[in-house]
Amino acid sequence: MAQIQPGGILLVLDRALAHVASDKRTHLLRDHLIETARLAARFARIFQSNEWAEIAGLWHDLGKMQPDFQRKLQSVLQEDGKAGLTLSMKVDHSTPGAAYAVRQLNMYGRILAYIIAGHHGGLPDWSGDEMGKAALKARLSRVKDLGIWEEREVKDFLFRPLPSQMPTGKDPAFWIRMVFSCLVDADFLDTERFFDPELSWRRTRFPSLSHLIPLFSSYIREKCEQAPDTPVNRLRRWVLACCREKALDDPGFFSLTVPTGGGKTLSSMAFALEHALKHGHQRIIYVIPYTSIIEQTAQQFRQIFGDVVVEHHSNFEGPDDDESEKSLWRLACENWDAPIVVTTNVQFLESLYAAKPGRCRKLHNIAGSVVILDEAQLLPVSFLRPCLEVLKELVKNYGVSLVLCTATQPALTTHKAEGYSFDGLSNVREIIPDPEGLFREMERVDILLPEHPASPVEWADLAGELMEHPSVLCIVNRRDDCRELWSLLPQNTYHLSALMCGAHRSCRIAEIKDRLRHGIPTRVVSTQLVEAGVDIDFPVVYRALAGLDSIAQAAGRCNREGLLVRGKLVVFVPPSRPPQGILRQAADVAQMMMSQGKISLSSPETFEEYFRRLYWIQGDERLDSKGIGKLLGKDDELRFSFRTAAERFRIIDQDLLPVVVPYGEEGTRCVEELKAQQPNRRLLRKAQRFVVHIAPRTARELTREGVIREVHPGVYVLEHGSFYREDVGFDPHGSAVYDPDELII
């Protein structure tokens, strides 16, 4: 072990340490730098940035050569009482490497400076009041002495042919984030290999996509053989055949425009598998807008492929398990090193603008993937421009093929009108040869629009009308509306909203589907949570006035299997308006088009016009409401605000509070376990099925009253079961609870 003299410098690089384990094993710095560089370069090769990633890996921990840092590591090996004091000493080991990069590469050194300086704390802003002394410019100015690296041995080790310029044609800020992803994942993996070799070995135990195709083919063949030969099922098989044929096309943007109930989920997976096999894509990432349906979609894929499907979402950000208990699934959630990943809009899109290392680790594994955006019309409108810019970048420069999958294609392509232009996607290829013809073929519902779109119907009158139908589904815009209308109907009417936990909703939906399957009269009042991914089939559906995409989704819950001659969808104007924001604006656009007689839910052109109007109403600035483009826009001096952009790119502004409720025996047991022990990921994951999201103000009030208790930091449980009802779920006795169904998540 190298000896460090007081005030001296470490002269022998071969003896410098990177890590020391609790059992006194040592990880040499030279070994760590070389292996991190090797891994980072391998990750970055897919987007032709391996030289930059290799240098980032070699230089990222140069600050660990500082004498103070080496003393800190050596103190772990000491037996005397001074070790604890030395170990607690803080030493900035990230900024010196960043400063070295700037000295070697001048302006282009800032690229590596962002990456190296942020490899523990996250990508910083270049400057600005929000970060203060933590801004990169300020941190670099505090590094005065790099003399330690003038020693010949160190200089020889550090010398590499340096890139003369950054890659052309790539967005600089996003490219920096992608190289950053390669570095932090490589750093995590090599460090993990030292501290826990067995855990490291368990990674990458997944089969390739080519091994999964036979499983899918067998499942589809069996499903088709068992399905009755109905007109709807014949059209579903045709959609599947179209997807498989189009999968042979060159990579790029695709759209899959299929009516609700047309088999988009399995057909889009067929496209992704065949396309990946043809073009060498490494994984499939299935992005879903609602947390309420991600579990059932992932479960469907697990029935086909087994445990290789990684489902990445969380209602909690809790502590890790003990490392030895980490599952392969949990490991793959860290960096998406799995063949199939099912995730949410929030997880996918916010990660693409993230700054924290843990959130960015997986980004390099998006490169070379097939990405399916399910219900693409639900991209967040207030972030539409930054969303489209990053999707274009992935397809253009990172080997991604992207499928916009929906029954109601949004107007995301470039278009111009008088006084308005929209710089959207280009070269989007439709998978279905004749979407409009398919919509006509699959029409199985008569749609009754309100005769007077501006005249509301009273809840009592609507309840009387609903009672005329033995089986009927009514979808409303607000949780309060759902509760009020439900209270006016007979006692055996079902209520569905996100104030019922996931386990509760799943149980109720299963009951509803079973009753419908056996022809038992069934009435349901629901918020919009049933409009995506819930394959219930009613003869009659009522829908409160909303955006045309929501109305079309509601139609998909009516005569879904085509077993009736015609189903009936009734659109009505409720007494209350939709919540403020995009939902209200969407309803206003639909109302305007209805009054002008420009409605045909079987025509893709109708939805093109609808979304153009919706985006036009937002205006150019409101499509990037937080100014993400300005924070990360092209700058000759590479002055970016990574941290600020990440903080602002929040799809859900309001921080809803997850509360675990004692629903049923398992939910009650889960609450008791959370009270009795420190939570781990296994327990928190189980608790997700029993979570209800509550507005912070309501939660604070109920916490003061002892109804809700914070049993661990950020982990809340419902103490009193009387506040959770079997018929309607969480009941705050009239408190203003914000309904998560009103948010795109």
Disulfide bonds with the S-S distance in Angstrom:
none
